Amino acid sequence: MISYKNEEKPVFSLDTLTNSENNSISDDIDADVLQNHQEFSLGNIVYVSLKESTTSEQSARMTAMDSASKNASEIIEKLTLIFNRTHQAVITKELIEIISSAAAL
């Protein structure tokens, strides 16, 4: 069974990064570098989300195909059994007709 879990990914604006109290390194970093880092982080979050979505879709397709294959196998087994029974009934009927004809002579 496949389960899905939604996650919130934090996306920080440039102002949040520059004004953060926990980020004392940002004081020494050029604004362009910080802007590039923020854009890269956002792009990375989007890329990972798309990859996870594609992986999830592929997993769902594989599960569906596995289920379809199992169902097809069951149907083939049932039809083979019906065919064999019908074939055997025809053979038995022909044998009975042959034996009846021979007994009548």
Biopython code that builds the backbone (N, CA, C, O; Angstrom):
import numpy as np
from Bio.PDB.StructureBuilder import StructureBuilder

atoms = [
    (1, "MET", "N", (0.844, -1.175, 0.000)),
    (1, "MET", "CA", (0.000, 0.000, 0.000)),
    (1, "MET", "C", (0.890, 1.238, 0.000)),
    (1, "MET", "O", (1.900, 1.291, 0.701)),
    (2, "ILE", "N", (0.516, 2.193, -0.764)),
    (2, "ILE", "CA", (1.278, 3.435, -0.856)),
    (2, "ILE", "C", (0.608, 4.481, 0.011)),
    (2, "ILE", "O", (-0.613, 4.636, -0.009)),
    (3, "SER", "N", (1.416, 5.191, 0.768)),
    (3, "SER", "CA", (0.869, 6.282, 1.577)),
    (3, "SER", "C", (1.603, 7.573, 1.216)),
    (3, "SER", "O", (2.766, 7.560, 0.814)),
    (4, "TYR", "N", (0.910, 8.646, 1.367)),
    (4, "TYR", "CA", (1.459, 9.951, 1.034)),
    (4, "TYR", "C", (1.500, 10.809, 2.286)),
    (4, "TYR", "O", (0.564, 10.819, 3.085)),
    (5, "LYS", "N", (2.593, 11.522, 2.440)),
    (5, "LYS", "CA", (2.731, 12.401, 3.587)),
    (5, "LYS", "C", (3.102, 13.791, 3.067)),
    (5, "LYS", "O", (4.128, 13.965, 2.409)),
    (6, "ASN", "N", (2.275, 14.755, 3.366)),
    (6, "ASN", "CA", (2.552, 16.132, 2.951)),
    (6, "ASN", "C", (3.522, 16.767, 3.931)),
    (6, "ASN", "O", (3.407, 16.600, 5.145)),
    (7, "GLU", "N", (4.462, 17.486, 3.388)),
    (7, "GLU", "CA", (5.429, 18.198, 4.216)),
    (7, "GLU", "C", (5.462, 19.660, 3.795)),
    (7, "GLU", "O", (5.347, 19.992, 2.615)),
    (8, "GLU", "N", (5.620, 20.505, 4.773)),
    (8, "GLU", "CA", (5.825, 21.921, 4.476)),
    (8, "GLU", "C", (7.322, 22.182, 4.451)),
    (8, "GLU", "O", (8.039, 21.836, 5.390)),
    (9, "LYS", "N", (7.778, 22.782, 3.388)),
    (9, "LYS", "CA", (9.188, 23.138, 3.260)),
    (9, "LYS", "C", (9.326, 24.634, 3.508)),
    (9, "LYS", "O", (8.629, 25.430, 2.879)),
    (10, "PRO", "N", (10.205, 25.022, 4.406)),
    (10, "PRO", "CA", (10.359, 26.458, 4.675)),
    (10, "PRO", "C", (11.064, 27.168, 3.514)),
    (10, "PRO", "O", (12.090, 26.703, 3.019)),
    (11, "VAL", "N", (10.507, 28.273, 3.102)),
    (11, "VAL", "CA", (11.108, 29.113, 2.066)),
    (11, "VAL", "C", (11.274, 30.494, 2.676)),
    (11, "VAL", "O", (10.301, 31.161, 3.029)),
    (12, "PHE", "N", (12.519, 30.903, 2.790)),
    (12, "PHE", "CA", (12.814, 32.174, 3.450)),
    (12, "PHE", "C", (13.074, 33.259, 2.414)),
    (12, "PHE", "O", (13.753, 33.035, 1.411)),
    (13, "SER", "N", (12.524, 34.427, 2.676)),
    (13, "SER", "CA", (12.761, 35.560, 1.784)),
    (13, "SER", "C", (14.152, 36.124, 2.055)),
    (13, "SER", "O", (14.796, 35.780, 3.046)),
    (14, "LEU", "N", (14.594, 36.983, 1.168)),
    (14, "LEU", "CA", (15.913, 37.598, 1.322)),
    (14, "LEU", "C", (15.957, 38.457, 2.581)),
    (14, "LEU", "O", (16.974, 38.484, 3.275)),
    (15, "ASP", "N", (14.871, 39.154, 2.882)),
    (15, "ASP", "CA", (14.819, 39.973, 4.098)),
    (15, "ASP", "C", (14.919, 39.105, 5.348)),
    (15, "ASP", "O", (15.598, 39.470, 6.308)),
    (16, "THR", "N", (14.253, 37.974, 5.338)),
    (16, "THR", "CA", (14.305, 37.073, 6.491)),
    (16, "THR", "C", (15.721, 36.560, 6.698)),
    (16, "THR", "O", (16.187, 36.460, 7.832)),
    (17, "LEU", "N", (16.405, 36.235, 5.610)),
    (17, "LEU", "CA", (17.778, 35.735, 5.728)),
    (17, "LEU", "C", (18.726, 36.813, 6.249)),
    (17, "LEU", "O", (19.589, 36.530, 7.081)),
    (18, "THR", "N", (18.575, 38.023, 5.774)),
    (18, "THR", "CA", (19.496, 39.086, 6.198)),
    (18, "THR", "C", (19.214, 39.559, 7.615)),
    (18, "THR", "O", (20.136, 39.982, 8.312)),
    (19, "ASN", "N", (17.962, 39.500, 8.059)),
    (19, "ASN", "CA", (17.604, 40.011, 9.382)),
    (19, "ASN", "C", (17.532, 38.930, 10.456)),
    (19, "ASN", "O", (17.147, 39.216, 11.590)),
    (20, "SER", "N", (17.890, 37.712, 10.124)),
    (20, "SER", "CA", (17.803, 36.620, 11.086)),
    (20, "SER", "C", (18.847, 36.790, 12.188)),
    (20, "SER", "O", (20.007, 37.100, 11.918)),
    (21, "GLU", "N", (18.418, 36.581, 13.435)),
    (21, "GLU", "CA", (19.339, 36.698, 14.571)),
    (21, "GLU", "C", (20.286, 35.509, 14.636)),
    (21, "GLU", "O", (21.416, 35.644, 15.105)),
    (22, "ASN", "N", (19.839, 34.346, 14.170)),
    (22, "ASN", "CA", (20.655, 33.135, 14.237)),
    (22, "ASN", "C", (21.674, 33.052, 13.110)),
    (22, "ASN", "O", (22.520, 32.158, 13.116)),
    (23, "ASN", "N", (21.615, 33.948, 12.160)),
    (23, "ASN", "CA", (22.474, 33.891, 10.989)),
    (23, "ASN", "C", (23.470, 35.045, 11.019)),
    (23, "ASN", "O", (23.351, 35.989, 10.237)),
    (24, "SER", "N", (24.438, 34.976, 11.905)),
    (24, "SER", "CA", (25.427, 36.053, 12.026)),
    (24, "SER", "C", (26.398, 36.060, 10.855)),
    (24, "SER", "O", (27.057, 37.070, 10.610)),
    (25, "ILE", "N", (26.498, 34.957, 10.132)),
    (25, "ILE", "CA", (27.394, 34.891, 8.981)),
    (25, "ILE", "C", (26.901, 35.792, 7.858)),
    (25, "ILE", "O", (27.701, 36.307, 7.077)),
    (26, "SER", "N", (25.582, 35.988, 7.773)),
    (26, "SER", "CA", (25.035, 36.777, 6.667)),
    (26, "SER", "C", (25.500, 38.228, 6.701)),
    (26, "SER", "O", (25.396, 38.928, 5.694)),
    (27, "ASP", "N", (26.010, 38.693, 7.838)),
    (27, "ASP", "CA", (26.536, 40.060, 7.898)),
    (27, "ASP", "C", (27.782, 40.201, 7.032)),
    (27, "ASP", "O", (28.032, 41.260, 6.458)),
    (28, "ASP", "N", (28.564, 39.122, 6.942)),
    (28, "ASP", "CA", (29.812, 39.164, 6.183)),
    (28, "ASP", "C", (29.627, 38.793, 4.712)),
    (28, "ASP", "O", (30.562, 38.920, 3.922)),
    (29, "ILE", "N", (28.443, 38.341, 4.340)),
    (29, "ILE", "CA", (28.199, 37.867, 2.979)),
    (29, "ILE", "C", (27.607, 38.998, 2.140)),
    (29, "ILE", "O", (26.758, 39.765, 2.594)),
    (30, "ASP", "N", (28.081, 39.068, 0.916)),
    (30, "ASP", "CA", (27.579, 40.055, -0.031)),
    (30, "ASP", "C", (26.097, 39.785, -0.325)),
    (30, "ASP", "O", (25.660, 38.635, -0.310)),
    (31, "ALA", "N", (25.337, 40.835, -0.589)),
    (31, "ALA", "CA", (23.897, 40.708, -0.834)),
    (31, "ALA", "C", (23.613, 39.863, -2.077)),
    (31, "ALA", "O", (22.629, 39.123, -2.110)),
    (32, "ASP", "N", (24.470, 39.967, -3.101)),
    (32, "ASP", "CA", (24.273, 39.161, -4.313)),
    (32, "ASP", "C", (24.448, 37.673, -4.027)),
    (32, "ASP", "O", (23.704, 36.841, -4.546)),
    (33, "VAL", "N", (25.432, 37.347, -3.202)),
    (33, "VAL", "CA", (25.664, 35.943, -2.845)),
    (33, "VAL", "C", (24.477, 35.408, -2.057)),
    (33, "VAL", "O", (24.026, 34.285, -2.283)),
    (34, "LEU", "N", (23.979, 36.210, -1.142)),
    (34, "LEU", "CA", (22.820, 35.799, -0.351)),
    (34, "LEU", "C", (21.584, 35.638, -1.242)),
    (34, "LEU", "O", (20.797, 34.710, -1.058)),
    (35, "GLN", "N", (21.422, 36.544, -2.204)),
    (35, "GLN", "CA", (20.312, 36.441, -3.162)),
    (35, "GLN", "C", (20.440, 35.161, -3.983)),
    (35, "GLN", "O", (19.455, 34.449, -4.184)),
    (36, "ASN", "N", (21.649, 34.868, -4.459)),
    (36, "ASN", "CA", (21.875, 33.643, -5.229)),
    (36, "ASN", "C", (21.589, 32.396, -4.393)),
    (36, "ASN", "O", (21.014, 31.423, -4.881)),
    (37, "HIS", "N", (22.001, 32.444, -3.134)),
    (37, "HIS", "CA", (21.745, 31.310, -2.237)),
    (37, "HIS", "C", (20.242, 31.110, -2.033)),
    (37, "HIS", "O", (19.753, 29.980, -2.037)),
    (38, "GLN", "N", (19.533, 32.192, -1.859)),
    (38, "GLN", "CA", (18.082, 32.105, -1.654)),
    (38, "GLN", "C", (17.408, 31.540, -2.900)),
    (38, "GLN", "O", (16.525, 30.690, -2.787)),
    (39, "GLU", "N", (17.809, 31.994, -4.082)),
    (39, "GLU", "CA", (17.236, 31.486, -5.330)),
    (39, "GLU", "C", (17.582, 30.014, -5.534)),
    (39, "GLU", "O", (16.744, 29.223, -5.967)),
    (40, "PHE", "N", (18.829, 29.655, -5.216)),
    (40, "PHE", "CA", (19.242, 28.258, -5.345)),
    (40, "PHE", "C", (18.443, 27.362, -4.399)),
    (40, "PHE", "O", (18.013, 26.274, -4.783)),
    (41, "SER", "N", (18.247, 27.818, -3.173)),
    (41, "SER", "CA", (17.483, 27.035, -2.197)),
    (41, "SER", "C", (16.049, 26.826, -2.670)),
    (41, "SER", "O", (15.514, 25.723, -2.564)),
    (42, "LEU", "N", (15.429, 27.878, -3.189)),
    (42, "LEU", "CA", (14.067, 27.762, -3.702)),
    (42, "LEU", "C", (14.018, 26.800, -4.890)),
    (42, "LEU", "O", (13.135, 25.946, -4.969)),
    (43, "GLY", "N", (14.962, 26.944, -5.804)),
    (43, "GLY", "CA", (15.026, 26.037, -6.956)),
    (43, "GLY", "C", (15.233, 24.595, -6.529)),
    (43, "GLY", "O", (14.647, 23.676, -7.102)),
    (44, "ASN", "N", (16.070, 24.403, -5.518)),
    (44, "ASN", "CA", (16.335, 23.067, -5.003)),
    (44, "ASN", "C", (15.074, 22.454, -4.391)),
    (44, "ASN", "O", (14.790, 21.276, -4.607)),
    (45, "ILE", "N", (14.327, 23.237, -3.640)),
    (45, "ILE", "CA", (13.088, 22.748, -3.026)),
    (45, "ILE", "C", (12.085, 22.345, -4.111)),
    (45, "ILE", "O", (11.438, 21.303, -4.005)),
    (46, "VAL", "N", (11.958, 23.169, -5.147)),
    (46, "VAL", "CA", (11.034, 22.855, -6.242)),
    (46, "VAL", "C", (11.491, 21.592, -6.974)),
    (46, "VAL", "O", (10.672, 20.730, -7.295)),
    (47, "TYR", "N", (12.797, 21.480, -7.238)),
    (47, "TYR", "CA", (13.336, 20.316, -7.946)),
    (47, "TYR", "C", (13.094, 19.029, -7.162)),
    (47, "TYR", "O", (12.647, 18.031, -7.729)),
    (48, "VAL", "N", (13.386, 19.046, -5.872)),
    (48, "VAL", "CA", (13.182, 17.857, -5.036)),
    (48, "VAL", "C", (11.700, 17.493, -4.984)),
    (48, "VAL", "O", (11.346, 16.314, -5.022)),
    (49, "SER", "N", (10.843, 18.493, -4.899)),
    (49, "SER", "CA", (9.398, 18.228, -4.875)),
    (49, "SER", "C", (8.943, 17.574, -6.175)),
    (49, "SER", "O", (8.142, 16.640, -6.151)),
    (50, "LEU", "N", (9.446, 18.055, -7.304)),
    (50, "LEU", "CA", (9.086, 17.459, -8.591)),
    (50, "LEU", "C", (9.606, 16.030, -8.709)),
    (50, "LEU", "O", (8.911, 15.159, -9.231)),
    (51, "LYS", "N", (10.818, 15.787, -8.229)),
    (51, "LYS", "CA", (11.378, 14.437, -8.262)),
    (51, "LYS", "C", (10.565, 13.489, -7.394)),
    (51, "LYS", "O", (10.294, 12.357, -7.794)),
    (52, "GLU", "N", (10.175, 13.944, -6.207)),
    (52, "GLU", "CA", (9.359, 13.109, -5.325)),
    (52, "GLU", "C", (8.006, 12.823, -5.963)),
    (52, "GLU", "O", (7.483, 11.715, -5.838)),
    (53, "SER", "N", (7.439, 13.806, -6.640)),
    (53, "SER", "CA", (6.157, 13.621, -7.322)),
    (53, "SER", "C", (6.286, 12.588, -8.434)),
    (53, "SER", "O", (5.423, 11.721, -8.577)),
    (54, "THR", "N", (7.343, 12.670, -9.213)),
    (54, "THR", "CA", (7.571, 11.719, -10.296)),
    (54, "THR", "C", (7.781, 10.313, -9.745)),
    (54, "THR", "O", (7.263, 9.340, -10.293)),
    (55, "THR", "N", (8.540, 10.213, -8.664)),
    (55, "THR", "CA", (8.773, 8.913, -8.035)),
    (55, "THR", "C", (7.472, 8.323, -7.516)),
    (55, "THR", "O", (7.221, 7.127, -7.669)),
    (56, "SER", "N", (6.659, 9.148, -6.911)),
    (56, "SER", "CA", (5.367, 8.696, -6.395)),
    (56, "SER", "C", (4.467, 8.215, -7.529)),
    (56, "SER", "O", (3.801, 7.187, -7.403)),
    (57, "GLU", "N", (4.447, 8.952, -8.630)),
    (57, "GLU", "CA", (3.632, 8.561, -9.779)),
    (57, "GLU", "C", (4.105, 7.226, -10.343)),
    (57, "GLU", "O", (3.290, 6.361, -10.664)),
    (58, "GLN", "N", (5.416, 7.058, -10.463)),
    (58, "GLN", "CA", (5.969, 5.813, -10.993)),
    (58, "GLN", "C", (5.635, 4.640, -10.078)),
    (58, "GLN", "O", (5.319, 3.547, -10.548)),
    (59, "SER", "N", (5.707, 4.870, -8.786)),
    (59, "SER", "CA", (5.369, 3.824, -7.820)),
    (59, "SER", "C", (3.903, 3.424, -7.938)),
    (59, "SER", "O", (3.576, 2.238, -7.886)),
    (60, "ALA", "N", (3.026, 4.400, -8.095)),
    (60, "ALA", "CA", (1.599, 4.109, -8.251)),
    (60, "ALA", "C", (1.342, 3.337, -9.545)),
    (60, "ALA", "O", (0.516, 2.424, -9.570)),
    (61, "ARG", "N", (2.041, 3.698, -10.612)),
    (61, "ARG", "CA", (1.882, 2.983, -11.882)),
    (61, "ARG", "C", (2.353, 1.533, -11.756)),
    (61, "ARG", "O", (1.710, 0.617, -12.267)),
    (62, "MET", "N", (3.479, 1.337, -11.074)),
    (62, "MET", "CA", (3.997, -0.016, -10.894)),
    (62, "MET", "C", (3.026, -0.869, -10.082)),
    (62, "MET", "O", (2.806, -2.036, -10.405)),
    (63, "THR", "N", (2.451, -0.300, -9.043)),
    (63, "THR", "CA", (1.485, -1.023, -8.223)),
    (63, "THR", "C", (0.249, -1.383, -9.039)),
    (63, "THR", "O", (-0.264, -2.497, -8.937)),
    (64, "ALA", "N", (-0.226, -0.446, -9.845)),
    (64, "ALA", "CA", (-1.400, -0.704, -10.684)),
    (64, "ALA", "C", (-1.109, -1.794, -11.714)),
    (64, "ALA", "O", (-1.944, -2.669, -11.944)),
    (65, "MET", "N", (0.063, -1.748, -12.331)),
    (65, "MET", "CA", (0.419, -2.764, -13.321)),
    (65, "MET", "C", (0.574, -4.135, -12.677)),
    (65, "MET", "O", (0.190, -5.142, -13.273)),
    (66, "ASP", "N", (1.126, -4.189, -11.482)),
    (66, "ASP", "CA", (1.264, -5.460, -10.770)),
    (66, "ASP", "C", (-0.108, -6.050, -10.476)),
    (66, "ASP", "O", (-0.331, -7.247, -10.658)),
    (67, "SER", "N", (-1.013, -5.214, -10.026)),
    (67, "SER", "CA", (-2.378, -5.663, -9.746)),
    (67, "SER", "C", (-3.067, -6.139, -11.025)),
    (67, "SER", "O", (-3.755, -7.160, -11.014)),
    (68, "ALA", "N", (-2.889, -5.414, -12.112)),
    (68, "ALA", "CA", (-3.496, -5.805, -13.389)),
    (68, "ALA", "C", (-2.920, -7.130, -13.882)),
    (68, "ALA", "O", (-3.650, -7.963, -14.418)),
    (69, "SER", "N", (-1.624, -7.324, -13.703)),
    (69, "SER", "CA", (-0.997, -8.581, -14.121)),
    (69, "SER", "C", (-1.535, -9.761, -13.321)),
    (69, "SER", "O", (-1.800, -10.826, -13.879)),
    (70, "LYS", "N", (-1.695, -9.574, -12.017)),
    (70, "LYS", "CA", (-2.242, -10.645, -11.181)),
    (70, "LYS", "C", (-3.673, -10.967, -11.590)),
    (70, "LYS", "O", (-4.042, -12.137, -11.683)),
    (71, "ASN", "N", (-4.481, -9.940, -11.834)),
    (71, "ASN", "CA", (-5.866, -10.156, -12.261)),
    (71, "ASN", "C", (-5.920, -10.872, -13.610)),
    (71, "ASN", "O", (-6.746, -11.763, -13.808)),
    (72, "ALA", "N", (-5.046, -10.487, -14.532)),
    (72, "ALA", "CA", (-5.014, -11.132, -15.847)),
    (72, "ALA", "C", (-4.623, -12.601, -15.712)),
    (72, "ALA", "O", (-5.181, -13.456, -16.400)),
    (73, "SER", "N", (-3.676, -12.896, -14.839)),
    (73, "SER", "CA", (-3.271, -14.288, -14.620)),
    (73, "SER", "C", (-4.428, -15.118, -14.086)),
    (73, "SER", "O", (-4.632, -16.254, -14.514)),
    (74, "GLU", "N", (-5.183, -14.553, -13.154)),
    (74, "GLU", "CA", (-6.337, -15.272, -12.606)),
    (74, "GLU", "C", (-7.387, -15.526, -13.684)),
    (74, "GLU", "O", (-7.958, -16.614, -13.745)),
    (75, "ILE", "N", (-7.646, -14.538, -14.531)),
    (75, "ILE", "CA", (-8.630, -14.695, -15.604)),
    (75, "ILE", "C", (-8.161, -15.755, -16.597)),
    (75, "ILE", "O", (-8.963, -16.570, -17.055)),
    (76, "ILE", "N", (-6.877, -15.753, -16.932)),
    (76, "ILE", "CA", (-6.336, -16.752, -17.863)),
    (76, "ILE", "C", (-6.487, -18.154, -17.283)),
    (76, "ILE", "O", (-6.856, -19.084, -18.000)),
    (77, "GLU", "N", (-6.205, -18.311, -15.995)),
    (77, "GLU", "CA", (-6.358, -19.622, -15.357)),
    (77, "GLU", "C", (-7.812, -20.090, -15.409)),
    (77, "GLU", "O", (-8.076, -21.254, -15.709)),
    (78, "LYS", "N", (-8.752, -19.195, -15.122)),
    (78, "LYS", "CA", (-10.178, -19.560, -15.161)),
    (78, "LYS", "C", (-10.610, -19.935, -16.574)),
    (78, "LYS", "O", (-11.316, -20.926, -16.763)),
    (79, "LEU", "N", (-10.192, -19.151, -17.567)),
    (79, "LEU", "CA", (-10.568, -19.446, -18.951)),
    (79, "LEU", "C", (-9.935, -20.746, -19.438)),
    (79, "LEU", "O", (-10.566, -21.495, -20.184)),
    (80, "THR", "N", (-8.711, -21.022, -19.030)),
    (80, "THR", "CA", (-8.061, -22.279, -19.393)),
    (80, "THR", "C", (-8.823, -23.459, -18.817)),
    (80, "THR", "O", (-9.017, -24.466, -19.498)),
    (81, "LEU", "N", (-9.251, -23.345, -17.581)),
    (81, "LEU", "CA", (-10.030, -24.403, -16.944)),
    (81, "LEU", "C", (-11.356, -24.621, -17.676)),
    (81, "LEU", "O", (-11.744, -25.762, -17.927)),
    (82, "ILE", "N", (-12.045, -23.541, -18.016)),
    (82, "ILE", "CA", (-13.311, -23.652, -18.757)),
    (82, "ILE", "C", (-13.077, -24.293, -20.124)),
    (82, "ILE", "O", (-13.843, -25.160, -20.544)),
    (83, "PHE", "N", (-12.015, -23.866, -20.820)),
    (83, "PHE", "CA", (-11.700, -24.442, -22.129)),
    (83, "PHE", "C", (-11.421, -25.933, -22.013)),
    (83, "PHE", "O", (-11.934, -26.724, -22.804)),
    (84, "ASN", "N", (-10.610, -26.322, -21.029)),
    (84, "ASN", "CA", (-10.274, -27.738, -20.862)),
    (84, "ASN", "C", (-11.510, -28.574, -20.536)),
    (84, "ASN", "O", (-11.657, -29.681, -21.053)),
    (85, "ARG", "N", (-12.391, -28.063, -19.692)),
    (85, "ARG", "CA", (-13.622, -28.791, -19.358)),
    (85, "ARG", "C", (-14.511, -28.952, -20.593)),
    (85, "ARG", "O", (-15.054, -30.028, -20.841)),
    (86, "THR", "N", (-14.652, -27.873, -21.362)),
    (86, "THR", "CA", (-15.474, -27.931, -22.575)),
    (86, "THR", "C", (-14.878, -28.905, -23.582)),
    (86, "THR", "O", (-15.600, -29.698, -24.187)),
    (87, "HIS", "N", (-13.576, -28.848, -23.760)),
    (87, "HIS", "CA", (-12.883, -29.741, -24.687)),
    (87, "HIS", "C", (-13.078, -31.198, -24.262)),
    (87, "HIS", "O", (-13.352, -32.064, -25.092)),
    (88, "GLN", "N", (-12.935, -31.452, -22.978)),
    (88, "GLN", "CA", (-13.121, -32.809, -22.465)),
    (88, "GLN", "C", (-14.565, -33.275, -22.657)),
    (88, "GLN", "O", (-14.799, -34.442, -22.970)),
    (89, "ALA", "N", (-15.524, -32.384, -22.474)),
    (89, "ALA", "CA", (-16.931, -32.743, -22.674)),
    (89, "ALA", "C", (-17.202, -33.102, -24.133)),
    (89, "ALA", "O", (-17.941, -34.048, -24.405)),
    (90, "VAL", "N", (-16.619, -32.368, -25.067)),
    (90, "VAL", "CA", (-16.791, -32.658, -26.496)),
    (90, "VAL", "C", (-16.190, -34.021, -26.830)),
    (90, "VAL", "O", (-16.799, -34.820, -27.542)),
    (91, "ILE", "N", (-14.997, -34.277, -26.313)),
    (91, "ILE", "CA", (-14.350, -35.573, -26.560)),
    (91, "ILE", "C", (-15.194, -36.711, -25.995)),
    (91, "ILE", "O", (-15.386, -37.732, -26.654)),
    (92, "THR", "N", (-15.690, -36.536, -24.787)),
    (92, "THR", "CA", (-16.524, -37.564, -24.159)),
    (92, "THR", "C", (-17.790, -37.802, -24.972)),
    (92, "THR", "O", (-18.191, -38.950, -25.167)),
    (93, "LYS", "N", (-18.418, -36.744, -25.444)),
    (93, "LYS", "CA", (-19.636, -36.868, -26.256)),
    (93, "LYS", "C", (-19.352, -37.635, -27.542)),
    (93, "LYS", "O", (-20.136, -38.503, -27.926)),
    (94, "GLU", "N", (-18.239, -37.328, -28.217)),
    (94, "GLU", "CA", (-17.886, -38.021, -29.454)),
    (94, "GLU", "C", (-17.601, -39.498, -29.197)),
    (94, "GLU", "O", (-17.984, -40.358, -29.990)),
    (95, "LEU", "N", (-16.925, -39.786, -28.081)),
    (95, "LEU", "CA", (-16.662, -41.186, -27.745)),
    (95, "LEU", "C", (-17.959, -41.943, -27.486)),
    (95, "LEU", "O", (-18.114, -43.088, -27.910)),
    (96, "ILE", "N", (-18.882, -41.299, -26.791)),
    (96, "ILE", "CA", (-20.180, -41.935, -26.519)),
    (96, "ILE", "C", (-20.910, -42.208, -27.831)),
    (96, "ILE", "O", (-21.510, -43.271, -27.992)),
    (97, "GLU", "N", (-20.867, -41.256, -28.774)),
    (97, "GLU", "CA", (-21.520, -41.443, -30.072)),
    (97, "GLU", "C", (-20.874, -42.589, -30.853)),
    (97, "GLU", "O", (-21.571, -43.384, -31.482)),
    (98, "ILE", "N", (-19.547, -42.672, -30.812)),
    (98, "ILE", "CA", (-18.842, -43.741, -31.526)),
    (98, "ILE", "C", (-19.190, -45.097, -30.918)),
    (98, "ILE", "O", (-19.465, -46.056, -31.639)),
    (99, "ILE", "N", (-19.177, -45.168, -29.597)),
    (99, "ILE", "CA", (-19.488, -46.433, -28.917)),
    (99, "ILE", "C", (-20.940, -46.826, -29.168)),
    (99, "ILE", "O", (-21.233, -48.003, -29.379)),
    (100, "SER", "N", (-21.846, -45.863, -29.147)),
    (100, "SER", "CA", (-23.266, -46.145, -29.404)),
    (100, "SER", "C", (-23.468, -46.647, -30.830)),
    (100, "SER", "O", (-24.255, -47.567, -31.053)),
    (101, "SER", "N", (-22.773, -46.060, -31.789)),
    (101, "SER", "CA", (-22.886, -46.480, -33.187)),
    (101, "SER", "C", (-22.343, -47.891, -33.369)),
    (101, "SER", "O", (-22.923, -48.703, -34.091)),
    (102, "ALA", "N", (-21.233, -48.171, -32.712)),
    (102, "ALA", "CA", (-20.634, -49.507, -32.824)),
    (102, "ALA", "C", (-21.531, -50.553, -32.177)),
    (102, "ALA", "O", (-21.635, -51.674, -32.673)),
    (103, "ALA", "N", (-22.177, -50.196, -31.076)),
    (103, "ALA", "CA", (-23.060, -51.147, -30.388)),
    (103, "ALA", "C", (-24.320, -51.404, -31.201)),
    (103, "ALA", "O", (-24.890, -52.493, -31.129)),
    (104, "ALA", "N", (-24.763, -50.417, -31.975)),
    (104, "ALA", "CA", (-25.975, -50.565, -32.777)),
    (104, "ALA", "C", (-25.743, -51.505, -33.951)),
    (104, "ALA", "O", (-26.689, -52.130, -34.430)),
    (105, "LEU", "N", (-24.522, -51.617, -34.419)),
    (105, "LEU", "CA", (-24.221, -52.498, -35.552)),
    (105, "LEU", "C", (-24.173, -53.890, -35.032)),
    (105, "LEU", "O", (-23.935, -54.826, -35.795)),
]
sb = StructureBuilder()
sb.init_structure("model")
sb.init_model(0)
sb.init_chain("A")
sb.init_seg("    ")
for serial, (resi, resn, name, xyz) in enumerate(atoms, 1):
    if name == "N":
        sb.init_residue(resn, " ", resi, " ")
    sb.init_atom(name, np.array(xyz, "f"), 0.0, 1.0, " ", f" {name:<3s}", serial, name[0])
structure = sb.get_structure()
